[in-house]
Amino acid sequence: MKVMEVQKSDKKLAAMAKVLKAVANQNRLRIVQLLIINGELTVNEICENLKNCEQSLLSHHLSALKETGILSSRRAGRKIYYSSAKKEIEHLLNCLENCCDTK
């Protein structure tokens, strides 16, 4: 069944738009990719993998992604570990990548 064949409720459409808005940023896409590839990373490890990383801005991105349910976190002592919360986000990123193929 195709997505457009089924009319979505306003609540569902709003939730879908929120997820798309959360990943509509190059840095957030990089963060999600890192976590899909590596499984789980601390804020410092994420920062080390990003170019021109400012920890305050990174925290803002992580919060936005966590708020939408894209990422999850767990605390172990003084460290917070982030990971991808949903396997479906990888499928979404693959679809976006396929839509953006340039030749």
Secondary structure, DSSP 8 states (H G I E B T S, - for coil): --GGGS---HHHHHHHHHHHHHH-SHHHHHHHHHHHHHSEEEHHHHHHHSTT--HHHHHHHHHHHHHTTSEEEEEETTEEEEEES-THHHHHHHHHHHHT---
